[in-house]
Protein backbone atom coordinates (compact mmCIF):
# COMPACT_ATOMS: atom_id res chain seq x y z
CA UNK A 1 0.00 0.00 0.00
CA UNK A 2 1.42 3.36 -1.05
CA UNK A 3 2.20 5.76 1.77
CA UNK A 4 -0.04 8.82 2.01
CA UNK A 5 1.72 11.99 3.08
CA UNK A 6 -0.16 14.19 5.54
CA UNK A 7 -0.60 17.96 5.38
CA UNK A 8 -2.23 20.48 7.67
CA UNK A 9 -5.16 22.19 5.94
CA UNK A 10 -8.84 23.01 6.22
CA UNK A 11 -12.25 22.48 4.66
CA UNK A 12 -12.77 24.67 1.58
CA UNK A 13 -16.24 24.08 0.13
CA UNK A 14 -18.90 21.50 -0.77
CA UNK A 15 -20.08 20.99 -4.32
CA UNK A 16 -22.84 18.53 -5.23
CA UNK A 17 -22.33 16.54 -2.06
CA UNK A 18 -18.55 16.37 -2.37
CA UNK A 19 -16.19 18.00 0.11
CA UNK A 20 -13.08 19.82 -1.03
CA UNK A 21 -10.21 20.65 1.29
CA UNK A 22 -7.29 22.99 0.78
CA UNK A 23 -3.72 23.42 1.94
CA UNK A 24 -2.56 27.05 2.01
CA UNK A 25 0.10 27.20 4.73
CA UNK A 26 3.41 28.24 3.17
CA UNK A 27 5.46 25.75 5.17
CA UNK A 28 3.16 22.90 4.15
CA UNK A 29 3.28 24.01 0.51
CA UNK A 30 7.08 24.13 0.65
CA UNK A 31 7.11 20.58 2.01
CA UNK A 32 4.77 19.42 -0.78
CA UNK A 33 6.69 21.02 -3.67
CA UNK A 34 10.30 21.34 -2.57
CA UNK A 35 10.87 18.54 -0.07
CA UNK A 36 8.62 15.72 -1.28
CA UNK A 37 8.41 17.00 -4.89
CA UNK A 38 4.82 15.87 -5.28
CA UNK A 39 2.53 16.88 -8.13
CA UNK A 40 -1.12 16.77 -9.21
CA UNK A 41 -3.10 13.51 -9.00
CA UNK A 42 -1.17 12.53 -5.86
CA UNK A 43 -3.27 10.94 -3.14
CA UNK A 44 -2.63 12.71 0.15
CA UNK A 45 -4.16 13.13 3.59
CA UNK A 46 -5.28 16.56 4.83
CA UNK A 47 -6.16 17.17 8.49
CA UNK A 48 -7.31 20.24 10.40
CA UNK A 49 -5.51 19.58 13.71
CA UNK A 50 -8.84 19.28 15.54
CA UNK A 51 -9.52 15.61 14.83
CA UNK A 52 -10.86 15.64 11.26
CA UNK A 53 -8.90 14.19 8.35
CA UNK A 54 -9.67 13.43 4.74
CA UNK A 55 -7.94 11.35 2.12
CA UNK A 56 -8.16 12.08 -1.59
CA UNK A 57 -6.47 13.08 -4.81
CA UNK A 58 -4.97 16.48 -5.50
CA UNK A 59 -7.15 18.02 -8.21
CA UNK A 60 -5.75 21.53 -8.43
CA UNK A 61 -2.46 23.35 -7.83
CA UNK A 62 -3.10 27.11 -7.86
CA UNK A 63 0.27 28.58 -8.86
CA UNK A 64 1.85 26.84 -5.89
CA UNK A 65 -0.24 29.01 -3.54
CA UNK A 66 -2.92 26.45 -2.75
CA UNK A 67 -3.48 22.71 -3.02
CA UNK A 68 -7.07 21.57 -3.54
CA UNK A 69 -8.03 18.00 -2.63
CA UNK A 70 -11.29 16.16 -3.31
CA UNK A 71 -12.21 14.16 -0.20
CA UNK A 72 -12.80 10.47 -0.87
CA UNK A 73 -12.63 9.27 2.74
CA UNK A 74 -13.41 11.42 5.78
CA UNK A 75 -12.79 10.51 9.41
CA UNK A 76 -13.29 12.32 12.69
CA UNK A 77 -11.79 11.33 16.01
CA UNK A 78 -13.05 13.44 18.89
CA UNK A 79 -10.56 14.17 21.67
CA UNK A 80 -11.18 12.32 24.90
CA UNK A 81 -13.29 14.14 27.47
CA UNK A 82 -10.79 12.74 29.95
CA UNK A 83 -8.01 14.85 28.48
CA UNK A 84 -4.47 14.80 29.83
CA UNK A 85 -2.56 18.02 30.50
CA UNK A 86 1.17 17.89 31.21
CA UNK A 87 2.78 20.95 32.81
CA UNK A 88 6.57 21.18 32.84
CA UNK A 89 9.18 23.51 34.19
CA UNK A 90 11.04 24.80 31.13
CA UNK A 91 13.72 22.29 30.12
CA UNK A 92 16.77 22.66 27.90
CA UNK A 93 15.71 23.03 24.24
CA UNK A 94 17.46 19.79 23.28
CA UNK A 95 15.59 17.94 26.03
CA UNK A 96 12.26 19.44 24.97
CA UNK A 97 12.92 18.48 21.36
CA UNK A 98 13.49 14.89 22.46
CA UNK A 99 10.50 14.81 24.82
CA UNK A 100 7.75 16.41 22.73
CA UNK A 101 7.36 13.61 20.13
CA UNK A 102 6.86 11.08 22.92
CA UNK A 103 4.21 13.25 24.60
CA UNK A 104 2.39 13.49 21.26
CA UNK A 105 2.51 9.74 20.71
CA UNK A 106 1.25 9.10 24.24
CA UNK A 107 -1.80 11.26 23.62
CA UNK A 108 -1.22 14.40 25.69
CA UNK A 109 -3.89 16.96 24.84
CA UNK A 110 -2.13 20.03 26.22
CA UNK A 111 1.49 20.78 27.11
CA UNK A 112 2.13 23.78 29.36
CA UNK A 113 5.68 25.03 29.93
CA UNK A 114 6.34 27.45 32.79
CA UNK A 115 9.39 29.48 33.76
CA UNK A 116 11.08 28.89 37.11
CA UNK A 117 13.48 31.14 39.02
CA UNK A 118 16.63 29.75 37.44
CA UNK A 119 15.20 29.33 33.92
CA UNK A 120 17.10 30.97 31.07
CA UNK A 121 14.82 33.26 29.05
CA UNK A 122 15.66 31.66 25.70
CA UNK A 123 13.98 28.43 26.83
CA UNK A 124 10.55 30.09 26.55
CA UNK A 125 11.26 32.51 23.71
CA UNK A 126 9.07 32.95 20.63
CA UNK A 127 11.75 31.21 18.60
CA UNK A 128 11.62 28.19 20.92
CA UNK A 129 7.81 28.14 20.81
CA UNK A 130 7.82 28.15 17.01
CA UNK A 131 10.43 25.38 16.90
CA UNK A 132 8.52 23.20 19.37
CA UNK A 133 5.23 23.64 17.47
CA UNK A 134 6.95 22.41 14.31
CA UNK A 135 8.15 19.33 16.17
CA UNK A 136 4.65 18.66 17.51
CA UNK A 137 3.13 18.96 14.04
CA UNK A 138 5.74 16.64 12.55
CA UNK A 139 5.22 14.13 15.36
CA UNK A 140 1.45 14.12 14.85
CA UNK A 141 1.94 13.38 11.16
CA UNK A 142 4.31 10.52 11.86
CA UNK A 143 2.11 8.82 14.46
CA UNK A 144 -1.09 9.51 12.47
CA UNK A 145 -2.59 11.61 15.21
CA UNK A 146 -4.86 14.27 13.78
CA UNK A 147 -5.62 16.21 16.94
CA UNK A 148 -2.67 18.55 17.58
CA UNK A 149 -1.87 19.11 21.27
CA UNK A 150 -1.90 22.72 22.45
CA UNK A 151 1.46 24.12 23.52
CA UNK A 152 1.46 27.10 25.88
CA UNK A 153 4.30 29.03 27.51
CA UNK A 154 3.88 30.75 30.89
CA UNK A 155 6.07 33.30 32.63
CA UNK A 156 5.66 31.52 35.98
CA UNK A 157 3.86 28.73 37.80
CA UNK A 158 1.69 31.35 39.52
CA UNK A 159 0.46 32.71 36.18
CA UNK A 160 -0.35 29.25 34.84
CA UNK A 161 -2.06 27.88 37.93
CA UNK A 162 -5.50 29.59 37.77
CA UNK A 163 -6.09 28.38 34.20
CA UNK A 164 -5.12 24.83 35.06
CA UNK A 165 -7.11 24.70 38.30
CA UNK A 166 -10.29 26.06 36.70
CA UNK A 167 -10.19 23.58 33.83
CA UNK A 168 -9.27 20.26 35.46
CA UNK A 169 -10.80 17.79 37.88
CA UNK A 170 -7.83 15.55 38.69
CA UNK A 171 -4.73 17.49 39.76
CA UNK A 172 -1.36 15.99 40.67
CA UNK A 173 2.17 17.17 41.27
CA UNK A 174 5.20 14.91 40.97
CA UNK A 175 7.26 15.08 44.17
CA UNK A 176 10.13 12.79 45.24
CA UNK A 177 9.03 13.04 48.89
CA UNK A 178 5.39 12.06 48.35
CA UNK A 179 4.10 8.90 50.01
CA UNK A 180 1.57 8.03 47.31
CA UNK A 181 3.06 6.32 44.26
CA UNK A 182 2.04 7.31 40.75
CA UNK A 183 0.93 3.76 39.92
CA UNK A 184 -1.49 3.77 42.89
CA UNK A 185 -3.31 6.81 41.54
CA UNK A 186 -7.06 6.54 40.92
CA UNK A 187 -8.40 8.94 38.31
CA UNK A 188 -11.98 10.15 38.08
CA UNK A 189 -13.68 10.97 34.80
CA UNK A 190 -12.71 14.43 33.63
CA UNK A 191 -9.65 16.45 32.69
CA UNK A 192 -6.38 15.54 34.41
CA UNK A 193 -3.36 17.74 35.06
CA UNK A 194 0.11 16.58 36.07
CA UNK A 195 2.79 19.12 37.02
CA UNK A 196 6.53 18.43 37.03
CA UNK A 197 9.48 20.71 37.70
CA UNK A 198 12.46 21.31 35.45
CA UNK A 199 15.93 19.78 35.81
CA UNK A 200 16.13 20.86 39.46
CA UNK A 201 12.54 19.90 40.24
CA UNK A 202 10.08 22.16 42.01
CA UNK A 203 11.11 24.50 44.80
CA UNK A 204 9.64 24.18 48.29
CA UNK A 205 7.56 27.31 47.69
CA UNK A 206 6.24 25.94 44.39
CA UNK A 207 5.22 22.63 45.96
CA UNK A 208 3.48 24.44 48.82
CA UNK A 209 1.62 26.61 46.32
CA UNK A 210 0.39 23.52 44.49
CA UNK A 211 -0.66 21.71 47.66
CA UNK A 212 -2.69 24.78 48.68
CA UNK A 213 -4.35 24.62 45.25
CA UNK A 214 -5.51 21.06 46.07
CA UNK A 215 -2.91 19.22 44.00
CA UNK A 216 -2.13 15.72 45.27
CA UNK A 217 1.56 14.89 45.59
CA UNK A 218 2.69 11.61 44.00
CA UNK A 219 6.11 10.05 43.44
CA UNK A 220 7.78 7.58 41.11
CA UNK A 221 9.28 5.62 43.99
CA UNK A 222 12.81 5.54 45.38
CA UNK A 223 14.67 5.73 42.07
CA UNK A 224 16.14 9.06 40.99
CA UNK A 225 15.03 10.05 37.48
CA UNK A 226 16.21 12.63 35.01
CA UNK A 227 13.54 15.19 34.13
CA UNK A 228 12.82 13.60 30.74
CA UNK A 229 12.56 10.10 32.26
CA UNK A 230 10.23 11.34 35.00
CA UNK A 231 8.00 13.08 32.45
CA UNK A 232 7.79 10.03 30.19
CA UNK A 233 7.27 7.49 32.97
CA UNK A 234 4.50 9.44 34.67
CA UNK A 235 2.82 10.26 31.34
CA UNK A 236 2.76 6.58 30.37
CA UNK A 237 1.05 5.70 33.67
CA UNK A 238 -1.50 8.50 33.36
CA UNK A 239 -2.22 7.57 29.74
CA UNK A 240 -2.99 4.02 30.85
CA UNK A 241 -5.22 5.28 33.69
CA UNK A 242 -7.10 7.55 31.29
CA UNK A 243 -7.70 4.70 28.85
CA UNK A 244 -9.23 2.67 31.67
CA UNK A 245 -11.76 5.46 32.22
CA UNK A 246 -12.48 5.74 28.49
CA UNK A 247 -13.20 1.99 28.28
CA UNK A 248 -15.84 2.23 31.01
CA UNK A 249 -18.09 4.42 28.86
PyMOL commands that set and color helices and strands:
alter all, ss='L'
color gray80, all
select helices_A, chain A and resi 26-35+93-105+121-124+126-142+157-166+182-184+204-212+227-247
alter helices_A, ss='H'
color red, helices_A
select strands_A, chain A and resi 6-8+10-15+18-23+43-47+52-61+67-76+84-89+110-114+150-154+170-174+192-196+216-218
alter strands_A, ss='S'
color yellow, strands_A
deselect
rebuild
show_as cartoon
